[in-house]
Amino acid sequence: MSSIVIVGSQWGDEGKGKITDFLSQDADMIVRYSGGDNAGHTIVINHHKFHCRLIPSGIFYADKLSIIGNGVVINPETLVDEMNYLTLHGISVKNLRISERAHVIMPYHQLFDELQEKQKTNKIGTTHKGIGPAYMDKLERIGIRIADLIDPITFSHKLKQALSIKNALLEKFYEHAPFDFDDIYTKYCALAEKIRPYVCDTSYLINQYLDENKKVLFEGAQGAMLDIDHGTYPFVTSSNPTAANAATGSGIGPNRIDAVVGVCKAYTSRVGDGPFPTEIFDERAEHIREVAHEYGVVTKRPRRIGWLDTVVLQHAVRTSGITHLSLNCLDVLSGLERIPVCVGYRYQGNLISNYPANLDFLTKCEPVYEYLPGWNEDITQCHTIDELPHNAQYYLTRVAELVGVKLCTFAVGPDRESTNVMTNVWKQLAKTTLLA
């Protein structure tokens, strides 16, 4: 048995899809365990970009199963559109499997997402995809699951029950027109028929693969700093992107996780509102944004840009149990004379190295920087650390030292071929198993 969890170690958009795609080459199954279609990932294959929101990156391999786990909230319309999009581009979805226990995003979830955000004084920056309201219904135990959706009788009963609550809120509190049962029921029954062949007990299937000593890769969405428990609350997502949720969100025991790869960029970016201690606003931010095409996959919003923050990375290491670090976008820093790296925060003259929970406290903290020498060389054709300029090598080794986790890969471009291996995690796990 070998299993790896991939997590974002910043605020998302670290290039998890690329690393998932890269590690998928040696996996037998790829499992998405959290989030919804508010999270997008981009895969570049032969210089062609594929944008996905729900379907795991493993779908691009014809010999591997791709699982949408029970921890994901699924918009059936988005899912069907994505399946059609992939099929149109010659990518088969026959190996897709969908958890019967995953919850469904309904039209009223999207509307409430928008209405609730409008009423807030401090905006969260939600994508209005209905993610939060869907998870709210899940916890309130009035949600509709995939198993309910594909059973017309059960779906009818649960939809009527949900609409009795939602329409009352819309009419009495928001003074908004109610939803029509027949419109939703007809549309979603049609969507259910398209996804029905792919629905199964994915927990049973995943555990079966692990029992057969097959390699399973777990793919998260967003990043550790957007985790509802451990992130910059309330400017977070509505689920747990951290590694522990790979177990809950897919239906395996935590003892079945062998390694956790934390993905980061050589700098930091963030979409939406919320604290960002190392954010920069000058021409260097604009340069990084344009060179790296830092715009949201789903929202198309320009991402906020900042220097690498090792306080954030250390927080991600602690809360996700990260065993290996995968660093992307090293090439984006080429041309900078010196590169600041945040090594701590200063508050009223005192140095702190943990990430504060109180955001008012955090706004009074100043980042403390260590300045590393930059490089001017084009590194996009480098395939080993030894081929990099000395200063780029030092950047990688120093980041690993500051974070306290060894690098397993570094990337000098967006393509598969631009990801360079320092430690093959699959082979390392195989050796550990043999020694055991």
N, C-alpha and C positions, 0 to 999 in steps of 0.2 A: 504493500500500500504506500502510495506517495500522494500528498495533497499540498497544494500551495494556494494561499490566499493573497490576492493583489488588492492593495488599498491605496487610496490617495493620501499623501501625507501633508497636504496643504489645504487649500480651499477648493479643491477640484480642478479640473482642466489641466492635470499634470501630464497627460499622455498615457493614462491607464489603458486605453483601448489599444494603443500601439504595443505596449508591453504585454498585454494579454494576448494579442495576436502573435507576438514573438514567442512567448512561452507556450502558446497553444500548439506550436509545431510538434512538440514532444508529448502533448497531453492526449488522453483518450476522450475526455469530457470536459466541457467548459460550462460553469454554472454562474448565472447572474443571481445575486442574493438580496439586493435591496434597491430602493428608489423606484422611480417611474420614468415617464417619458419627458420629464424635466431635465434629465441628464442625457447629454449626447456624447458620443465618441466618434472620432474620425480614424479610419484605417486607410493607409496609403499603400496600394498594391500596384506595382508597375507604373508608378506615377499617377495612378487614378485614385481619386479620393472617394471613399464610401462613408456616408454619414448614417449612423444607426442610433436609435434611442432606447430600444427595449431588448432587441435580440442580441445575445452575447457575440463577442468578436469571433468566437470559434466557428461561427456559421460559414466562414470563408474557407473552411477545410471540409472536404466532402466525406472524410472518413471519421469524423468526430461528432459526438452528440453535443448539442447546445441546449442548455436547460434554463428556463425562466423559473426561478424558485418561488416558494410561497411567500417570501419576504418582499417581493416586488408588488407594487400596485399597478395594474394593467389597464390602460385605455385600449379597449378592443379595436376601436377605429384606427388608432395609431399603429397598433400591432399589425392589422390587416394591410394597411397602407405600406408598412415597412416590408412585409412579406412580398407584396406585389412589386415594390421597388427593387428588392434583391433579385426576384425572379426575372424581372425585366432586364436586369444587367447580367444575367447568366449565372446567378448564384442560387443553387438549390436550397430550399428550406425543408427538405424531407427529413433531416436529422434534428429538427427543432422539437423540443418537448416543453410543455407548459404545465406548471403545477396546478392541480385541481383546487388547491387550498389558497392560491393567490387571490387577492381582493381586486375587485373591478372598479375602475374610475367611471363614474356615471356623469351625464351632462350637468346634473345639479351640483356636483362637486366642483366643476370648473366655474360655474356661475357664483357659487358661494365663495370660492377662492378670490374672485375678482371683487365681489361686494364687501367682503371682510377686509380686504387690503385697502379699499377706498376709505373705510371708516377709521383706519389706524392713523394716529398722529405721526408715529415713527414707523415708516414703511419698512417692511422686511426685504422687499425686492423679489417677491414671489413671481414665478413665471406664469401664473394663472392657469396651470395645467391641472389643478384639482388635487394635487398630491396631498397637501395637508388635510383638507376635508375628507379625503378617502381614508387616510390613516385615523382620523378622528372617529369616523363611523366604524372602523375596524375595532377600535378600543371601546367604543360605546356598544358594540355587539349588535349593530344594526346594518352592518356592511353586507354586500353581495359578493360571493366568491365565484370563481370560475366554475366550480362544481354546480352552483346554483344557476349560473347563466346558461349552461348547456342543457339544463332540464327545464323545458318550457313551463311546466306546472309550478315548480318551485320558484322559478324566476318571476312568474306572474304574481305569486303570493308575496314574495319579498319586495318586489318593485312597488306594489300597492301599499304595503306597509311603510316603505321608505317615503313614498310620495305624500302620504298622509301627514307625515312629520315635516318634510321639506316644503311642501306647498303652503302649509300653515305659517311657517316662518317667513316665506317669501311674501305672502299676502299681508300678514299682520305686522311684521317687523320692518321689512324692506319696501313694502308697498309695490311689489313687483308681480307681474303676471305669473300664474302657476304653470307647472309643466303638465303636458297632456300624456296620460298613461299610454294610450294607443300608439302615439308617435314614437315614444321611446321603446316600447315593447316590440313593435314591428321591426324597427331598425336594429335593435340589439339581438333579436332572435336571428336575424339574417347574418350578423357578424358572428354569432355563436356557432352557426353551421360551418363557417369558414375555418374556425380555429378548433372545432371539436376533434378532428382526427389527430391533433397534436397533444391533447390533454391526457394526463395520466398522474399516477402517484409518483412524483419525481423524487421524493424522499426515499422511497423503496428502491428506485432505480439508481440513485447516487450511491446509496449504501451497498447495493449489489456490486457496483463497479469497484468500490473500495475493498469489499470482501474478496474480489477476484484479483486484487493487487494491481489494478489499473490506475493510471495517473489522472487525477482530477484537479482541475484549476478553477478556483472560485474568484469571480470578478465582481468587485464592488462598484458603486456609483458615487459621485461627488468625492469628498475628501474628509479626513479626520476632523478638520476644523469646522466642518459643517454638521458634525454629529450632534444630534439633539441633546445628548447627555454631556458630551465632552468638548463640544465646539463652542463658538462665540455666541451662545444663546442670548437673545432670541433670534439673532441673525444666522439661522441654521436651516437645514432641511428638516423634514418631519420623520426621518428614520435614522438608523444607526449605520453609517458607512464604515465604522471601525470593524476590525477583523473578527471580533467576537460574534458579530451578527451573521457571519458566514455560516455559523453552526445553526443558529435560530432560523435564519432566513432561507435555509435550504433543507433543514431536517436531518442534520447529522449531529453526533456528539462532539463536544469540543476536543476530546482526546483524539479525534481523527484528523486534526490539523497539524501538519508537519512543519510548515515554514510560512512566513509572512513577508512578502515583498512590498516595501513601501516605495511608491513612485513619487518623485518630486521633479521639479524643474530647477535649472541652475540659478533661477531667480524665483520670484513669487508673483502670482496673479490672483485676482479675485473678481467675480462678477456679483453685482448687487451691493446693497448697503452693508454696513457693519464695520467693526474695527479692523485696521490694517496698519500695524505699527511701522512697517518699513516702506510704506507707500511713497512713491516719488511722483513729482508732477512736472518736471522739467523736460528738456529736449531728449534726455536719455530715456525717459519713459516712453515718449512718442517713438523714438528709434526702435526700442525693443518691441513695442506693440506692432509696428509695421513690419519689421524683419520677421517676427514670429507669427504674424497674422493672428494677433490676440483678440479674437472676436468670438463670442459665444456660439457654439454649434447650434443650439436650439433658439436662443434669443437674438443672436447676431449683435448683441450689445458689446461695445468695446470693453475689454477687461481692464481693470485697474492693475497697475504695475508697481512692483516693489522689489527690493533686494532680498536675497535669500535670508531667511530667518531661522537660525538653528534652535531658537527657543521653541518655535512652532514645531520643527522637526523632532526635537527631543520629546515634546508633548505627544506627538503622534506615535513615536517609538514606545512610550510608556503605555498609552491607552490601547494600542493595537498589537503590542508584542512583536514589533517589526524585527525580523532577523536578517534581512538583506535590504539594501537601498539601491534603487534604480534611478539614475539621474538622467533627465532628458534636456534637450535644448542647449547643450554646452556651446554649440556653434553660434548661438544668438549673442553671446557675450564677446565674440571676437571684435576687435577694434576699440575696446574700452581701455583707457590708460591704466586705471586701477578699479578694482571691483570691491565695493563694501559688502561685508557679510556680518549680519547681526549675531552677536555672541551673548547677548544678555540685555536686560532692561534696567534703566536707572530710575529709581523713585525716591525723591527727596534725599538725594545723595547716596542712597543705598543700592547696591547691585543685586538684582533678583534674576534667577535663572529659570523660574517656573512661569507658566502662562496663567495670569490672574483670571479668576472667574468673574470678578466684579468689573464691569465694563467702564464704570466711572473711574475706578482706580486705574484701569488700563490706559485711559485717555491721558492720564497724568504721567505715564511712563515714557521715557525717551529711550529709543534703541541705542545700544552701545555697539559700535562697529569695529571690526578688524578689517584693515584694508589690504587686499591681496593684489599683487601685480597682474596687470592684464596682458593681452597678446594681440598681435595684429594679423597673424597668419590665418589663412583659410584652412580650417580643420575638417571640412566636410568629407574629405577622402581618407581620413585617418581611421584605421581599423583596430588598432591596439593602443593602449595607453602610452607605450614607448614611442609611437609615431607622433604623439602630440607635442606641441611646443612645451618647453620646460615649465612655463608659468601655468599652462592649462593642466599639466600633470599635477602641479602643486595645488591648484584649485581643487581638483578631485580628492587628493589625499587629505588636504586640510579639512574639507567638508566632512569626510568620513571620520576624521579624528574628532571634530567638534560634536558631531551627532552621536558618535560611539557605536556606529554600525558600519560594517564593511560594504563597499559597493559590489553589486553583482553585474550591473551593466551601466554603460554610459552611451548616450546617443548624440550624434553630431548632425542630425537631420531628421526629417519626418518619415522617411521610407523604412521598410523592414531592414534593408541592407545597411542602414545608418546606425543600427543598434549594435553595439560591440560588447561582447561577453568578457567579463573579468572572472566571474565564478559561475559555472553551470549549476544552478540550484537543483535541477532534476538529478544530475549525476551525483551531486553531493548527498542528496537524500538516499539515492540508491546505495552508495557506499556505506552510509550510516546504517541502513537496513541490513546489509550484508554483515557488518561488524556485530550488529545486535544478535 
